[in-house]
Amino acid sequence: MPLTFDWFLPTTGDSRSLVGGGHSVPADLGRAGGALDTAGRFREPDLRYLAHVARTAEDLGFDAVLTPTGTPCEDAWVITSALITQTERLKFLVALRPGLITPTLLAQMASTFQRVSGNRLLLNVVVGGDRDEQLRFGDRVAKDDRYARAAEFLQVFRGAFTAEGTSFSGDWYDVTDARTRQPAQVPEIYLGGSSPAAGPVTAEHTDVYLTWGEPPAAVAEKIAWIRGLAENVGRTIRFGVRLHTISRDRTEEAWRVADDMLAQLDPAEVAKAQAALATSESEGQRRMRALHRGAASYADARELEVHPALWSGIGLMRSGAGTALVGSHSEVADLIGEYAAVGVEEFVLSGYPHVEEAYWFAEGVLPVLRRRGLLA
């Protein structure tokens, strides 16, 4: 099956350097007082710039853009709704937390989005891995229970899209005759999680399992785990991976960019970011931190290469996806081929800054993949 490639909307801001941001990392970490600040390279996530990123992704052939959720981000629903008329075919993979909205209200919002956009909505369910962030929104539910709640949430959500509606009574939700104004196409549902509680929810209620970019062998283990659970309940799941990318005409050019990113980091701020990330309840975040071993500084970027062309340096400052494809266009295509060989069909990518890196990838890597028969 041909591979699908998506891009990212940087709703926390954009730059040529790594800055803080994410559920556990202060959004302004890395901006003030350093090379980034004096060079004036931070790009505010205003609508004009985000529309520029979205149109670039659409023009270059990306299928969708992921829009994150959390305190450091602009609201994903407001931003993507505003971008519907700025684009024509681009889909919007909107991240959301089940505990912060009712499933019936989400169904109403999603069905409206589908009609207004021409069925261009996808949903990325994020149960939440940072306790302080959850408490900020008034959510005191324990982590494993958040997955149990998500299972009921998705059951009600899907039922509300049917013509007859749904009634449901469970541990977390009790609804009667949940429905939308009129039936609409149910958006595909993405979910990622590395803890045991994530598996059954993914297998029974979602369409795509989305993992962060661990080495291919580790990703293969996750795919086998989820695929087995899905087969046990008579379902088929697709698999995606979330990565950053630094692709250049020559290997040394790509690694020079990674070296420049490291050179601009203040070790003290990296240490602060890592201390914040260490408090996360997320098993996926723990696995990301394990790749770079939690140190605050390195002699050069290649010390953080954890698999050929896979770099863990992004995770020094950023929560969530902390690895990048780094190398020549051919080398990056090689690693994409490795992921495809273990079952990955969809790649959700990003790069700093998001307009320029989209061009590097689309003009450099996609033609290589097309020649190799991995793209339509």
QUINORJO-V766565 format. One record per pair of residues at least 12 apart in sequence whose C-alpha atoms are under 7 Angstrom apart, sorted by the first residue. I is the first residue (numbers start at 1). J is the second residue. If there is no record, write none. Layout:
i: (I & I)
j: (J & J)
This chain:
i: (2 & 2 & 2 & 3 & 3 & 3 & 3 & 4 & 4 & 4 & 4 & 5 & 5 & 5 & 5 & 5 & 6 & 6 & 6 & 6 & 6 & 6 & 6 & 7 & 7 & 7 & 7 & 7 & 7 & 7 & 7 & 8 & 8 & 8 & 8 & 8 & 9 & 9 & 9 & 9 & 9 & 10 & 11 & 11 & 11 & 12 & 12 & 12 & 12 & 13 & 13 & 13 & 14 & 14 & 14 & 14 & 14 & 15 & 15 & 15 & 15 & 15 & 16 & 16 & 16 & 17 & 17 & 17 & 18 & 18 & 19 & 19 & 20 & 20 & 21 & 21 & 21 & 22 & 22 & 22 & 22 & 23 & 23 & 23 & 23 & 23 & 24 & 24 & 24 & 24 & 24 & 25 & 25 & 25 & 25 & 25 & 27 & 29 & 30 & 35 & 51 & 51 & 53 & 53 & 55 & 56 & 57 & 58 & 60 & 63 & 63 & 64 & 64 & 64 & 64 & 65 & 65 & 65 & 66 & 66 & 66 & 67 & 67 & 67 & 68 & 68 & 69 & 69 & 76 & 76 & 80 & 84 & 90 & 91 & 91 & 91 & 92 & 92 & 92 & 93 & 93 & 93 & 93 & 94 & 94 & 94 & 95 & 95 & 95 & 95 & 96 & 96 & 96 & 97 & 97 & 97 & 97 & 98 & 98 & 98 & 99 & 103 & 103 & 103 & 104 & 104 & 104 & 104 & 107 & 107 & 107 & 107 & 108 & 111 & 114 & 114 & 119 & 121 & 122 & 122 & 122 & 123 & 123 & 123 & 123 & 124 & 124 & 124 & 125 & 125 & 126 & 127 & 127 & 127 & 129 & 129 & 129 & 129 & 130 & 130 & 130 & 144 & 147 & 147 & 147 & 149 & 151 & 151 & 152 & 152 & 154 & 156 & 160 & 160 & 160 & 161 & 161 & 161 & 161 & 161 & 162 & 163 & 165 & 165 & 165 & 166 & 166 & 188 & 189 & 189 & 189 & 190 & 190 & 190 & 190 & 190 & 191 & 191 & 191 & 191 & 192 & 192 & 192 & 193 & 193 & 194 & 194 & 195 & 199 & 200 & 203 & 203 & 203 & 204 & 204 & 207 & 207 & 208 & 208 & 208 & 208 & 209 & 209 & 209 & 209 & 210 & 210 & 210 & 210 & 211 & 211 & 211 & 212 & 212 & 212 & 212 & 213 & 213 & 213 & 213 & 213 & 215 & 216 & 216 & 220 & 238 & 239 & 239 & 239 & 239 & 240 & 240 & 240 & 240 & 241 & 241 & 241 & 241 & 242 & 242 & 242 & 242 & 243 & 243 & 243 & 243 & 243 & 243 & 244 & 244 & 244 & 244 & 244 & 244 & 245 & 245 & 245 & 245 & 245 & 245 & 246 & 246 & 246 & 246 & 246 & 246 & 247 & 247 & 247 & 247 & 247 & 247 & 247 & 248 & 248 & 248 & 248 & 249 & 249 & 250 & 251 & 251 & 254 & 254 & 254 & 255 & 255 & 255 & 258 & 259 & 259 & 262 & 267 & 267 & 270 & 270 & 270 & 271 & 273 & 274 & 274 & 277 & 285 & 288 & 288 & 289 & 291 & 291 & 292 & 292 & 309 & 309 & 309 & 309 & 309 & 309 & 310 & 310 & 310 & 310 & 311 & 311 & 311 & 311 & 312 & 329 & 329 & 330 & 330 & 332 & 333 & 333 & 333)
j: (374 & 375 & 376 & 345 & 346 & 374 & 375 & 63 & 345 & 346 & 347 & 62 & 63 & 346 & 347 & 348 & 62 & 63 & 64 & 65 & 347 & 348 & 349 & 57 & 62 & 64 & 65 & 66 & 348 & 349 & 350 & 65 & 66 & 67 & 349 & 350 & 50 & 53 & 65 & 66 & 67 & 45 & 45 & 73 & 74 & 45 & 72 & 73 & 74 & 43 & 44 & 45 & 42 & 43 & 44 & 352 & 353 & 41 & 42 & 43 & 352 & 353 & 41 & 352 & 353 & 36 & 261 & 352 & 261 & 317 & 31 & 317 & 317 & 318 & 72 & 318 & 319 & 72 & 318 & 319 & 320 & 70 & 71 & 130 & 133 & 319 & 130 & 276 & 277 & 280 & 319 & 273 & 276 & 277 & 318 & 319 & 72 & 269 & 269 & 264 & 83 & 86 & 354 & 355 & 87 & 355 & 358 & 90 & 362 & 90 & 91 & 90 & 91 & 92 & 93 & 91 & 92 & 93 & 92 & 93 & 94 & 93 & 94 & 95 & 94 & 95 & 95 & 96 & 94 & 95 & 92 & 117 & 120 & 120 & 121 & 122 & 120 & 121 & 122 & 121 & 122 & 123 & 124 & 122 & 123 & 124 & 123 & 124 & 125 & 126 & 124 & 125 & 126 & 125 & 126 & 127 & 128 & 127 & 150 & 153 & 139 & 153 & 156 & 157 & 157 & 160 & 178 & 179 & 157 & 160 & 161 & 180 & 180 & 184 & 184 & 185 & 185 & 187 & 187 & 188 & 189 & 187 & 188 & 189 & 190 & 189 & 190 & 191 & 190 & 191 & 191 & 146 & 147 & 150 & 143 & 280 & 281 & 282 & 280 & 281 & 282 & 197 & 197 & 198 & 201 & 172 & 201 & 205 & 172 & 173 & 205 & 168 & 178 & 179 & 180 & 179 & 180 & 183 & 184 & 186 & 183 & 183 & 177 & 178 & 179 & 178 & 179 & 207 & 206 & 207 & 208 & 206 & 207 & 208 & 209 & 210 & 206 & 208 & 209 & 210 & 209 & 210 & 211 & 211 & 284 & 283 & 284 & 283 & 226 & 229 & 226 & 229 & 230 & 230 & 233 & 237 & 238 & 237 & 238 & 239 & 240 & 237 & 238 & 239 & 240 & 239 & 240 & 241 & 242 & 240 & 241 & 242 & 241 & 242 & 243 & 321 & 241 & 242 & 243 & 321 & 323 & 307 & 338 & 339 & 342 & 345 & 343 & 344 & 345 & 346 & 344 & 345 & 346 & 347 & 344 & 346 & 347 & 348 & 321 & 347 & 348 & 349 & 321 & 323 & 324 & 348 & 349 & 350 & 323 & 324 & 325 & 349 & 350 & 351 & 324 & 325 & 326 & 349 & 350 & 351 & 324 & 325 & 326 & 327 & 351 & 357 & 326 & 327 & 328 & 329 & 332 & 360 & 361 & 327 & 328 & 329 & 360 & 328 & 329 & 328 & 327 & 328 & 326 & 327 & 328 & 301 & 326 & 327 & 301 & 300 & 301 & 301 & 296 & 297 & 296 & 316 & 317 & 296 & 317 & 294 & 316 & 319 & 320 & 315 & 322 & 315 & 306 & 312 & 304 & 312 & 325 & 326 & 327 & 331 & 332 & 335 & 323 & 324 & 325 & 326 & 323 & 324 & 325 & 326 & 324 & 364 & 365 & 365 & 368 & 365 & 365 & 368 & 369)
